[in-house]
């Protein structure tokens, strides 16, 4: 099975909100809380092949995906790659 995505645009990531941030010097550690209110992804796709050696699958066209309220948390003790 083969597939591809082309001309993919991701819209809305730049509208993020940093809800909180903590930085410790000893031990060297950083923690962030980020919220992205809405992300929209648009582009084109294609797929061609056989699923399970039985079912032919093929097609393509435009796609659009939208996700609201993405919340991320990142904590790292190795923030500078040391």
N, C-alpha and C positions, 0 to 999 in steps of 0.2 A: 504494500500500500504506500502510495506517495501522496504528499500534500504540500501545499505552500501557502504563505501569506505574502501579499505585496501591497505597497503603498499604504502602510499602516500609520495612522495618526492617533496619538494618545493626547487627549485634550483634558485639561483640568488639574493636572498634577501640580502646576505652579501655584494653584490657589490653596496650597496647604497652610495649616495653622499649627504652630508649635505650641502645644498645650502645656508642656513643662520640660525642664531640662535641669539635670543635676550633674555637677562636675566635682570630683574629689581628686586632690593631688596625691594623697597617701591613703590607701593604695590608688594608683592612677586608674580612674574609672569615670565613665560618662554614661548617662542614661537620658534618653529622649522619648517624649510622647508626642506623636504627630497625628493630626486628623486631616484627611482629604475629603471635603464635602461631597464632591461628585467627580467621577472620572468617566470619560466617554472614549471608546476605541472604535475607529471605523477603518475600513480597508476592503481588500478583495482577497478571495481564497480560491483554492482549487484542490480537488482530491480525485485520485484515480487508482484503482486497484481492486483486489479481491479480498473480502473479509472472511477469515476462517477457511480459505481455499474453496469456498462455496458461493458466497454472495458477492456479485459485482457491485462496486460502489464507485460512482463517478459524479462529478458536478463541479460547480464553481459559481462565483458571483460576488456580490457585495455583502458585507456583514457589518453589523453595528452592535456594540455591547456597551451597556451603561451600568455602573455600580455606584450606589450612594453610600456615603458615610463609611469610609475606610479608616480604621484606626490602627496605627502602628506603634510598637514599642520596641526600642533597641537599647540594649545594655551591653557594654563591652569594656573589658579590663585591659584590652590591648589596642587602644584607640590610635596609637601612632605607629603600629606595626613593630614595636620593640620586643 
